[in-house]
Amino acid sequence: MTVLTYRPAAGDYVWTFGGTAPAARVAPGTVLELFTEDCFAGRVRGTGDLVSRVIEFPFVNPQTGPFHVEGAEPGDTLAVHFVSIEPARDWAASTTVPLFGALTSTHLTATLQEPLPEVVWIWELDRGKRVCRFAARFGDFTVDLPMDPMHGTVGVAPANLEVRSALVPDAHGGNMDTPEMRAGVTCYLGVNVPGALLSLGDGHARQGEGETCGVAVECAMDTVVIVDLVKGVPCPWPRLESDTHLMTTGSARPLEDAFRIAQVELVRWLRSDLGLDVLDGYQLVSQAVEAPLANVVDTNYTSVAKIRKDWLPGGTPMGGIHEMLREQAAAYLATR
């Protein structure tokens, strides 16, 4: 088992998908032990650190990578299995940002209302108890919420020579902000350029579905992933597989188009890998699907479609690579 440990220096982070040279070349099957900085590059550390003062836009959402995966070619699928995702600090930050979020005026939803005020919340993380403590800024209320670490941003270089901001989700992955991107899950990304050029970042100690204010419980992460390839199998939009569910994503505006993409991709996945006729798949998905929102705040919104594996006909999604990667993850963890 080949293991690469990579902790970027301050100048090593990338801010786009595509358009940057690889940080390293890795073979399929490599275990990557990575540090990812939070979406604020570690600059929001107290309630006085307003984003408008400490962040120079567009330098938000630093990504660790990219990693050139040897043998990856357009038409293949990159499999990224999340072995572990652990907060690297005992605190995290969240904030309101002027003209950003689902419940405020924005540049695209323009009104004559003043922007909401900037307010920073610092969340205390108890990694032993696996909880995140919310403390009200305008009262004495506190509550501990379960920790559920995830990565908001995972992606590869886009197709058609495009370079996309790390704030944008689309067919290449990117800033999807789905809480489903947690440890134990395999993310499938279609390869668009030789080497795929995988990057990830934007760790969240937890996030509600939709990421309503536009900012989760943002924290630096120590993350371990295994990267592998499914040769000759395309993946038009990002897919996820857990031990219990198959999931597809769609990113677009308006939100109903993101919903449609995710639902269509799930029907197509059931046809291609499990042999269901399109109309049978359409009917089964209509009655069995869950449709959690990922984000309704980014440049594109992201919707997820998920279905229980127990309710599906026999088959081996993506050639059974999720099960293989789960075994490799268990072997890696047994040595730690």
C-alpha positions in Angstrom: 0.0 0.0 0.0 1.5 3.3 -1.2 0.9 6.3 1.2 1.6 9.9 0.3 1.4 12.5 3.1 0.9 16.1 1.8 0.6 19.2 4.0 0.6 22.3 1.8 2.5 25.4 2.8 0.7 28.7 2.8 1.6 29.3 -0.8 0.8 25.9 -2.1 -3.0 26.0 -2.1 -4.9 26.4 -5.3 -8.1 28.4 -5.9 -9.4 26.8 -9.1 -10.2 23.5 -10.7 -8.1 23.3 -13.8 -5.3 25.7 -14.8 -2.8 24.7 -12.2 0.2 22.3 -12.2 -0.1 19.1 -10.1 1.3 19.0 -6.6 2.1 15.4 -7.0 1.7 12.4 -9.3 0.1 9.3 -7.8 -0.7 5.8 -8.9 -4.2 4.3 -8.6 -4.6 2.8 -5.2 -2.5 5.4 -3.4 -3.6 6.5 0.0 -3.4 10.3 0.4 -3.0 11.7 3.9 -3.9 15.4 3.5 -4.3 18.6 5.4 -6.9 21.0 4.1 -7.4 24.5 5.3 -10.8 26.0 6.0 -12.6 28.1 3.5 -11.2 31.3 5.1 -7.6 30.1 4.8 -7.5 30.1 8.6 -8.0 33.9 8.8 -11.3 33.9 10.7 -10.2 33.0 14.2 -12.3 35.2 16.4 -15.6 37.2 16.4 -13.8 40.3 15.3 -12.4 38.7 12.1 -15.0 39.9 9.6 -14.7 38.3 6.2 -14.8 41.7 4.5 -11.7 42.7 6.4 -9.5 39.6 6.5 -10.3 38.0 3.1 -9.2 39.2 -0.3 -11.8 38.0 -2.8 -11.7 35.8 -4.9 -9.2 34.0 -2.7 -11.7 31.9 -0.8 -12.0 28.1 -0.5 -8.3 27.0 -0.8 -7.9 23.6 -2.2 -5.3 20.9 -1.5 -3.9 19.5 -4.7 -4.2 18.9 -7.5 -3.1 15.3 -7.8 -2.3 13.8 -11.2 -3.6 10.2 -11.1 -1.5 8.1 -13.5 -3.4 6.4 -16.2 -6.5 8.5 -15.8 -7.9 9.5 -19.2 -11.1 11.2 -20.5 -13.8 8.7 -20.4 -12.6 7.0 -17.2 -14.0 7.6 -13.7 -12.0 8.6 -10.7 -13.0 6.9 -7.5 -12.2 8.9 -4.3 -12.8 6.9 -1.1 -13.0 8.9 2.1 -11.2 6.8 4.8 -11.4 9.4 7.5 -12.2 13.1 7.9 -11.2 14.7 11.2 -11.1 18.3 12.3 -7.6 19.5 12.7 -8.4 22.1 15.3 -10.7 22.4 18.4 -12.6 25.3 16.9 -14.4 26.2 13.7 -15.9 29.4 12.3 -19.2 30.4 10.6 -20.4 33.8 9.6 -22.9 35.8 7.6 -21.4 37.4 4.5 -23.0 40.5 2.9 -25.0 39.7 -0.3 -24.5 36.0 0.2 -26.8 33.3 1.4 -30.3 31.9 0.8 -32.2 34.3 3.0 -30.8 37.7 2.0 -30.5 39.9 -1.0 -27.7 38.8 -3.4 -26.1 40.1 -6.6 -28.4 37.8 -8.6 -31.5 38.4 -6.4 -31.2 42.1 -6.3 -33.4 44.2 -4.0 -33.2 47.6 -2.4 -32.8 46.1 1.1 -29.5 46.7 2.9 -27.3 43.6 3.3 -27.5 41.6 6.5 -24.8 42.5 9.0 -21.6 40.5 9.2 -21.6 38.4 12.3 -19.0 35.7 13.2 -19.7 32.7 15.3 -16.8 30.6 16.7 -17.8 27.0 17.3 -16.1 25.0 20.0 -15.3 21.4 18.8 -15.0 18.6 21.3 -13.4 15.9 19.2 -13.5 13.4 22.0 -17.3 13.7 22.5 -17.8 14.3 18.8 -19.9 17.5 19.3 -19.9 21.0 18.0 -21.1 23.7 20.4 -23.3 26.6 19.1 -23.2 29.7 21.3 -25.6 32.5 20.5 -24.1 35.9 19.8 -27.2 37.8 20.9 -28.2 35.7 24.0 -27.1 33.1 26.4 -28.3 30.0 24.5 -25.9 27.2 23.8 -26.5 23.7 22.4 -24.2 20.8 21.4 -24.8 19.4 17.9 -23.4 16.0 16.7 -20.2 16.4 14.8 -20.5 15.1 11.2 -17.3 16.0 9.3 -17.5 16.3 5.6 -15.8 18.0 2.6 -17.8 20.7 0.8 -15.4 20.7 -2.2 -14.1 17.7 -4.1 -13.5 17.8 -7.8 -11.3 17.4 -10.9 -10.3 19.6 -13.8 -13.3 20.5 -15.9 -13.8 19.6 -19.6 -13.3 21.8 -22.6 -10.2 23.6 -21.3 -12.2 25.4 -18.6 -10.9 26.7 -15.4 -13.5 27.1 -12.6 -13.4 28.9 -9.3 -13.3 26.6 -6.3 -16.6 28.3 -5.2 -18.4 26.7 -8.2 -20.1 23.3 -8.4 -20.7 21.7 -11.7 -20.2 18.4 -13.6 -16.6 18.3 -12.6 -17.6 18.3 -8.9 -16.3 21.3 -7.1 -18.1 23.2 -4.3 -21.1 20.8 -4.0 -21.5 21.3 -0.3 -23.3 18.0 0.3 -23.2 16.6 3.9 -23.2 13.2 2.2 -19.4 13.6 1.4 -18.4 12.0 4.7 -16.0 9.2 5.8 -17.0 5.8 4.4 -18.3 7.2 1.1 -16.8 6.8 -2.3 -17.1 9.8 -4.7 -17.1 9.1 -8.4 -15.9 11.9 -10.7 -15.7 11.8 -14.5 -12.2 12.3 -15.9 -11.9 15.2 -18.3 -8.2 15.7 -18.7 -5.2 13.3 -18.5 -4.4 12.7 -14.9 -7.9 13.9 -13.7 -6.2 16.6 -11.4 -8.1 15.9 -8.2 -8.3 18.6 -5.5 -10.3 18.9 -2.3 -10.9 21.3 0.6 -13.7 23.2 2.4 -14.0 21.0 5.4 -17.1 21.3 7.5 -17.4 19.9 11.1 -21.1 19.8 10.2 -23.6 21.5 7.9 -27.3 21.5 7.5 -28.9 20.6 4.2 -28.9 23.6 1.9 -26.2 25.5 3.8 -28.8 28.2 4.3 -26.6 31.2 5.3 -23.9 30.1 2.8 -21.4 29.2 5.5 -21.1 25.9 7.4 -19.1 25.1 10.6 -15.9 25.7 8.7 -12.7 24.0 9.9 -9.4 22.7 8.8 -9.3 18.9 8.3 -6.9 16.0 8.5 -8.3 13.8 5.8 -7.3 10.4 4.4 -8.6 9.3 0.9 -7.8 6.4 -1.4 -7.8 7.2 -5.1 -8.5 4.7 -7.8 -9.8 4.4 -11.4 -12.7 2.8 -13.1 -11.3 2.5 -16.6 -13.5 3.0 -19.6 -16.6 3.9 -17.6 -17.8 7.5 -17.9 -19.5 9.5 -15.1 -21.3 12.5 -16.5 -22.1 14.0 -13.1 -20.6 13.3 -9.6 -21.9 10.2 -7.9 -21.5 8.9 -4.4 -21.8 5.4 -3.0 -22.0 4.5 0.7 -22.6 1.1 2.3 -26.3 1.8 2.2 -27.1 4.1 -0.7 -26.4 5.1 -4.2 -26.4 8.9 -4.8 -26.2 11.2 -7.7 -25.8 15.0 -7.8 -26.8 17.8 -10.1 -25.6 21.4 -10.0 -27.4 24.2 -11.8 -29.6 27.2 -11.5 -32.6 27.3 -11.2 -32.8 24.7 -8.4 -35.4 22.6 -10.2 -32.8 21.9 -12.9 -30.3 20.8 -10.4 -33.0 18.5 -9.0 -33.8 17.1 -12.5 -30.1 16.4 -13.3 -29.7 14.4 -10.0 -32.9 12.4 -10.6 -32.1 11.7 -14.3 -28.6 10.6 -13.4 -29.9 8.2 -10.8 -32.3 6.6 -13.2 -29.5 6.3 -15.8 -27.2 4.7 -13.2 -29.8 2.1 -12.3 -30.1 1.3 -16.0 -26.4 1.1 -16.8 -25.1 -0.8 -13.8 -28.2 -2.7 -12.5 -30.1 -3.4 -15.7 -33.4 -1.6 -14.9 -35.3 -0.3 -17.9 -35.5 3.5 -17.9 -39.2 3.6 -17.3 -39.0 1.0 -14.5 -36.1 3.0 -13.0 -38.2 6.2 -13.3 -41.1 4.6 -11.4 -38.9 3.1 -8.7 -36.9 6.3 -8.2 -40.2 8.3 -8.0 -41.4 6.2 -5.1 -38.2 5.4 -3.3 -35.8 8.4 -3.7 -34.6 10.8 -1.1 -33.8 14.3 -2.4 -31.7 16.2 0.2 -30.5 19.7 -0.8 -26.8 20.2 -0.7 -26.5 24.0 -1.3 -28.9 26.7 -2.4 -26.3 29.5 -2.1 -23.4 28.9 -4.5 -23.0 30.0 -8.1 -24.8 26.8 -9.0 -27.2 25.1 -6.6 -26.7 21.4 -5.9 -29.3 18.7 -5.4 -28.8 15.1 -4.4 -30.8 12.0 -5.3 -30.3 8.9 -3.1 -31.8 5.5 -3.0 -31.3 2.5 -0.6 -29.3 -0.4 -2.0 -31.5 -2.8 -0.2 -34.4 -1.9 -2.6 -32.4 -2.4 -5.8 -31.9 -5.4 -8.0 -28.5 -7.2 -7.8 -25.6 -5.7 -9.6 -22.2 -4.2 -9.1 -22.2 -0.4 -9.3 -19.0 0.9 -10.8 -17.7 -2.6 -11.0 -17.8 -3.1 -7.2 -14.9 -0.7 -6.5 -16.6 0.8 -3.4 -16.4 -2.6 -1.6 -12.8 -3.0 -2.7 -11.9 0.4 -1.4 -13.7 -0.2 1.9 -11.5 -3.3 2.4 -8.4 -1.3 1.6 -9.5 1.4 4.0 -9.9 -1.1 6.8 -6.4 -2.5 6.1 -5.0 1.0 6.2 -6.8 1.8 9.5 -5.6 -1.4 11.1 -2.0 -0.2 10.7 -2.6 3.1 12.4 
